[in-house]
Amino acid sequence: MKHEGYKKAVVRMLGPGRTQYLRVSLFCIVISLIAGSVLLALLGKNPLEGYVSILQGAGFLPKARYAGHRSMFTDFMSLVNYTTPMIFASLSFAVAMRCGIFNINISGMMLFSGFIASITVGYSSIPAPFAQILVVLIGVISGALSGALVGWLKHRFNANEVVISIMFNYIVSYVISFFIQTMFVDPTTRQSVRVGDNAMLTGVDTMVGDLRMDISYVFPLAVLAVVLIGFMFSKTRIGFELKAVGMNHNASRYAGIRIGRSVIFSMALSGILAGLAGVSYYMGTFGSIQPRVIPTLGFDSIAVALLGNNSPIGCLLASFLVMTISNGTTYMSSRLGVLREIASLITGILLLFSACGGAFKALADRYKEELKSENKKGGSR
């Protein structure tokens, strides 16, 4: 009876229903925040003060004081700028996952598109509006080509997309590192030569009134991508076909759906979004590329997409949540006097529990079936 009560509680909290995915996501968030509170308490810090400082660092609450030309709004605009690549990247994973493809190639696609955009437009003297449009187009094209290649290899040779993605990440990382160190290296920073302001997708330290802020020029494009992908998933034939292929290849083939076309299309679309994440990351936030370093944002986006249940609006909200904690921990570290690594551990805990969301859902579903079978046995007696 004791175990039965536990199972009933889990089923009520996380069991099947229209809002199951939302409840599982909220459960993961609450559990991670509790774990973070325990960590801060063990360090002798006030957890409530820690989370308040995170919101202050991210621009949701005012700080005690600000430097010149800074305010809560400038902190929030910096958060928007850092969140933009994560929105694209999490959407990239969600689109591929809708077709049943586990795409861990996002980091490689980001690096590839960022490098191509840097050497083709970033070092040119093309006027600003046209250069920025070209950067976006290059991100779309390079991402689509790399994604379509993975999709074609999976369809044509039944190759495992995880293995392909891992190899692609390594190949792109080392090849681009070779070109940077031999042709585009900055002798001072040992990174790639910084791209020109004309090609940057972020207005760094832009004066707006009396405030100096970072403005992401492609954030509206990220919001538009959320809307369009959501419309495609729910209202179009291709969205239905991608979902059908992801659920069952054989049934989809029997229904007349072209499996190869769906796989290649989903990976090309996933690549487009990863390419946009790459150019908004390298041409918006950093402006240069560090050799032999794959952006961890591409891997973090997998957990973010899972936290958002692979839905477009979920990816948007989860991206803001994760980046709020990631950005805010810097201020929390300085205010509470904890190591930056300890502060970043809270983000890692959230991502860890986000990846476990599927396990929590499966556990609740299993408990519901067990309770059903136990009730049937009790009734037959």
Order of alpha helices (4+ residues) and beta strands (2+ residues): alpha-alpha-alpha-alpha-alpha-alpha-alpha-beta-beta-alpha-alpha-alpha-alpha-alpha-alpha-alpha-alpha
